[in-house]
Amino acid sequence: MFRLKWLWKYMGKKRHLFVIAMFLSAITSSMLIINPMLSQKLIDEVITPQNTALLLPLLGAMMVVQVVRLTLRYVMIVFLEKNSQQMLDDVRRKMFDVIQNQDHVFFSRIRTGDLMTRMTNDLDMVRHSLAWISYVSVDSIFTFLVTLIFLFTVNWQLTLCLAAVTPFIVIVTRVFSKIIHPMYVRLRARLSALNTVAQENIAGNRVVKAFAREEFEKQKFDEKNQEFRDINLKTTYVGVKFNPVIDLLSQSMTIITLLAGGIFMINGNLTAGEMMAFSSLTWALANPLKNLAMIINDIQRFSASSSMIIEIFYAQPTIVDHASAKEPDHRLRGEIDYDHVNLKVGGKTILEDITLHVPAGHKLGVMGTTGSGKTSFINLLNRFYDVSSGTVSIDGIDVREMPLSTLRRSVSMAMQDVFLFSDTVEGNIAYGVPDMTFDEVRACAKAADADGFVNRMEEGYDTLIGERGVGLSGGQRQRISLARAIAMKPSVLVLDDTTSAVDMETEKYIQHQLRNLPFPCTQVMIAQKVSSVQDADEIIVLDEGKIIERGTHEELLAKRGYYYGIWALQNSIEEVDPLGA
C-alpha cells in the first residue's frame, strides 16, 4: 500500500490523465458485453423468428459499439503513456537530485552499478506497472464483474456452475504469489551484482590491462552472469508450472458452458441466443482469471523494483545545511582554524585533537605517512565529513553554519584522484564557472601550465577528452584539474598532491604561478615531495591522525624528525629513517 501511495504522489502534473485512463478502462471493458447482448437478440428476435426488420439496426449498433470502444481504448493508451512517461521523467529527476545531495557514506554503501540499475531497469519496471499492469488489472476486474452480473440475469444456474471454478484459481494464484515474490527479490539482487561487475570492469579497464587480468575478469563476469541466468530460469520455471494449471481451470469454463448449457437447452431452460451469449462471454470470465498469474507476476516485480527506488528516495544525507546556516556578508578571506578537532568514521579514530590556525593568504603544507589522515584533514574544510567534536572555521565562522553551496564555492579542490568529464578541455576547466570567457579559461590553464600542451592538441581547447581524461597523461590530467580549481577564484585553494605526476621544472613553474594568483586565497597543499611544500608559511606532519611536527621548512629540518628524514631521502643526503628512529 505504501508503494502505491508513493507512486500516486509522484505521478506529477499529469495525474488526472491516469484517473481518466482508468475510467476509460472500466467503461471500455464493461462495453464488451454489449455485442454479445445484441448477438443474443439477433438470434432470438431476428434469425429464429425470421424477423428481418431488426437485422440492420442490430448490425449497425454492433458496428458503432465496436468503433466507439476502440476509439476510447486508443485515447486511454495515449493518456497512460503520457502519464507514465511524465512520471518516469519526474522520478528519475528526483532520484538524481537525491543522489547529488548524498555524502560519502551513501556512495560507500551503495555501489555504482546498483545505482545505475535502480535508475534504469527498476524505473522502467515501475513505468511498465503504471502504463500496463494498471489498466490490465482494471480491465480484468470490470470485465469479470460486469460479465458475471449480465450472465446472472440470463441464467443464474449456469452462471453459478461457471463461478464454481473461481475459488480454485484464486487459491492457485495466492500460492504462486507467495513463491514468486522472494524469487524476484533475489533476481533483482543478481541483476544489480551483474551490472556492478560490468561497471567496475569498464571503469577500471586500465588496471585490468595493466595486470593482464582479462581472463580473471571474464570469469568473474561469467559467474555473475550465470547466477543471474539461473535465478531468471528458476523464476520463469515457476511461472511455467503455474500457468498450465490456471489455463486448465480457466478453459474448464468452456467445457462447463457446453455441457451444462446443452443440458439447459435440452430441458428448455435456455434459448439459442442465450447459449450464444454464454459461449461468447465465457472467455470474458476465463481471461481475467488467466491474467491473474501474469498480473501477480508483474506486481511482484514492481514490488521488488519500487522498494529499491524508494530506498533512494528517502535516503537522508548526514551532511546538510543547518537550520541556522546563513550567507556570509562578505567574500571569505580564507582564515582557517581547527579547534580541538576529532574525527571518527565507523568507530575508527581518523583525526585526534587537531588544533591549528592558518592566517588568510598563507600557504599551509601537509605531509605524513599513508593513512595518517591527510585527505580527511582537508575534507573537513568543505564538509565532505563533519567533525565528531571540536570546530573547523573559516574567518571565524563554523563551516557548519554556512550554506553548503557557499562553502564549497569558497573552498576549491584539485584532487589527487583526477576525474575529468567527457567534455572539451574548455568545458572541464570552466566546470565550476560555466559563464567564464575563453580568455579567463586560458589564463587559468596558463597558471596550471596546461596552456602549452592544450594548444598542441589538434582542436586546442575544443578538444574532446574522454571519461577520466583518457588520452591524457597523468600530469596533463592533474594540470587541467588544477586549472579547474583555480577557475573558481576561491578563498581557500586545496591541492591534494596535485603535482605528483609532473616533472620538477613544471612543478616549479606551477608553484611560481600559485604564488602570483590574481586573487587572494589561502592555500592548503598535501604533498609527498618536500619540494612542493618547502616554501609554505607553515608545514604540519600528520601521523595516525595527530600533528607530530609543525613549523617552517627550516624549523622542521632543524628538528631532524620525520620531515627531515623525508627531505634527506629525497635529496640523497644520507640513509635516514623517515620516522626519526
Summary of the structure (lengths in Angstrom):
residues: 581
radius of gyration: 35.7
end to end distance: 66.0
largest distance: 121.4
contacts: 1864
relative contact order: 0.08
helix: 65%
strand: 11%
